[in-house]
């Protein structure tokens, strides 16, 4: 089971305030722990929404609309993510609870969301095989 730990933005992260050296070190130790346990798939911090681009689809079949940031409501923004693969929802929660306060000021908030697997979306063997072949190709490209 894959889960994404979504680190919610704060007014500081949206203002471009960088993490302290102590927080960076704590996050590095945490990521090393995830890697040693073999559950870390990826993760990164994100630039503030002031440099973001939002693409929306205002009507079915309509032309996409491009809007430059910044966007309002920092609490609705994402400041970073960690992607893990674990055996259960409970294990994902345990790992999320171990993450240091992502912003270091008691404002941190993490949203934990399970990632859909292709088998959750379809029982079509052809579609499953295509998705698995694509994932295998991506894995081989990463290793190269």
DAKA-V815177 format. One record per residue. N is the residue number from 1. RES is the residue in one small letter. SS is DSSP state (2 for helix, 1 for strand, 0 for the rest). PHI is phi as a letter, one per 40 degrees, with the letter a starting at -180 (NA if undefined). D_CENTER is the distance of its C-alpha to the mean C-alpha in Angstrom with 2 decimals. Layout:
BEGIN
((N | RES | SS | PHI | D_CENTER) (N | RES | SS | PHI | D_CENTER))
END
This chain:
BEGIN
((1 | x | 0 | NA | 14.65) (2 | x | 1 | b | 10.98) (3 | x | 1 | b | 8.63) (4 | x | 1 | b | 5.01) (5 | x | 1 | c | 5.72) (6 | x | 1 | c | 4.94) (7 | x | 1 | c | 7.48) (8 | x | 1 | c | 10.04) (9 | x | 0 | c | 12.28) (10 | x | 0 | b | 15.91) (11 | x | 2 | c | 19.04) (12 | x | 2 | c | 19.02) (13 | x | 2 | c | 15.60) (14 | x | 2 | c | 16.65) (15 | x | 0 | c | 19.97) (16 | x | 0 | g | 18.57) (17 | x | 0 | c | 19.62) (18 | x | 0 | c | 18.31) (19 | x | 0 | c | 17.66) (20 | x | 0 | c | 20.93) (21 | x | 2 | d | 21.92) (22 | x | 2 | c | 22.04) (23 | x | 2 | c | 18.48) (24 | x | 2 | d | 17.36) (25 | x | 2 | c | 19.61) (26 | x | 2 | c | 18.34) (27 | x | 2 | c | 14.69) (28 | x | 2 | c | 16.24) (29 | x | 2 | c | 18.30) (30 | x | 2 | c | 15.50) (31 | x | 2 | c | 13.57) (32 | x | 2 | c | 17.07) (33 | x | 2 | c | 17.65) (34 | x | 2 | c | 14.63) (35 | x | 2 | c | 15.91) (36 | x | 2 | c | 19.47) (37 | x | 0 | c | 18.72) (38 | x | 0 | g | 17.36) (39 | x | 0 | b | 14.12) (40 | x | 1 | c | 11.60) (41 | x | 1 | b | 10.26) (42 | x | 1 | i | 8.16) (43 | x | 1 | i | 6.28) (44 | x | 1 | a | 7.46) (45 | x | 1 | c | 8.76) (46 | x | 0 | b | 9.54) (47 | x | 0 | c | 13.18) (48 | x | 0 | c | 14.66) (49 | x | 2 | c | 15.26) (50 | x | 2 | c | 18.80) (51 | x | 2 | b | 17.92) (52 | x | 0 | c | 15.70) (53 | x | 1 | b | 17.14) (54 | x | 1 | b | 16.89) (55 | x | 1 | b | 18.52) (56 | x | 1 | b | 20.05) (57 | x | 0 | b | 22.54) (58 | x | 0 | c | 25.29) (59 | x | 0 | a | 27.38) (60 | x | 0 | d | 27.31) (61 | x | 0 | g | 28.23) (62 | x | 0 | c | 28.38) (63 | x | 0 | c | 27.44) (64 | x | 0 | c | 23.90) (65 | x | 1 | b | 23.96) (66 | x | 1 | b | 22.27) (67 | x | 1 | b | 21.81) (68 | x | 1 | c | 21.09) (69 | x | 0 | c | 19.38) (70 | x | 0 | c | 19.65) (71 | x | 0 | b | 18.70) (72 | x | 0 | c | 20.05) (73 | x | 0 | g | 18.74) (74 | x | 2 | d | 16.35) (75 | x | 2 | c | 15.41) (76 | x | 2 | c | 13.97) (77 | x | 0 | c | 11.80) (78 | x | 1 | b | 8.32) (79 | x | 1 | b | 9.02) (80 | x | 1 | i | 6.02) (81 | x | 1 | a | 3.10) (82 | x | 1 | b | 4.91) (83 | x | 1 | b | 5.75) (84 | x | 1 | b | 9.34) (85 | x | 1 | b | 12.44) (86 | x | 0 | b | 15.05) (87 | x | 0 | c | 18.35) (88 | x | 0 | a | 17.96) (89 | x | 2 | c | 16.29) (90 | x | 2 | c | 18.36) (91 | x | 2 | c | 17.09) (92 | x | 2 | c | 13.42) (93 | x | 2 | c | 14.85) (94 | x | 2 | d | 16.90) (95 | x | 2 | c | 14.16) (96 | x | 2 | c | 12.25) (97 | x | 2 | c | 15.73) (98 | x | 2 | c | 16.29) (99 | x | 0 | c | 13.58) (100 | x | 0 | c | 15.68) (101 | x | 0 | d | 15.75) (102 | x | 0 | c | 12.94) (103 | x | 0 | b | 15.56) (104 | x | 0 | g | 18.63) (105 | x | 0 | b | 20.77) (106 | x | 0 | g | 20.34) (107 | x | 0 | b | 18.22) (108 | x | 0 | c | 14.85) (109 | x | 0 | a | 13.06) (110 | x | 1 | b | 10.14) (111 | x | 1 | b | 9.43) (112 | x | 1 | b | 9.19) (113 | x | 1 | b | 9.05) (114 | x | 1 | c | 10.70) (115 | x | 0 | c | 10.07) (116 | x | 0 | c | 13.43) (117 | x | 0 | c | 15.62) (118 | x | 2 | d | 18.33) (119 | x | 2 | c | 20.94) (120 | x | 2 | c | 19.46) (121 | x | 2 | c | 20.11) (122 | x | 0 | a | 23.48) (123 | x | 0 | b | 26.35) (124 | x | 0 | c | 27.69) (125 | x | 2 | d | 28.30) (126 | x | 2 | c | 28.39) (127 | x | 2 | c | 24.98) (128 | x | 2 | c | 23.52) (129 | x | 2 | c | 25.39) (130 | x | 2 | c | 24.19) (131 | x | 2 | c | 20.49) (132 | x | 2 | c | 21.16) (133 | x | 2 | c | 23.21) (134 | x | 2 | c | 20.53) (135 | x | 2 | c | 18.00) (136 | x | 2 | c | 20.94) (137 | x | 2 | c | 21.72) (138 | x | 2 | c | 18.26) (139 | x | 2 | c | 18.51) (140 | x | 2 | c | 22.02) (141 | x | 2 | c | 21.11) (142 | x | 2 | c | 18.62) (143 | x | 2 | c | 21.46) (144 | x | 0 | c | 24.04))
END
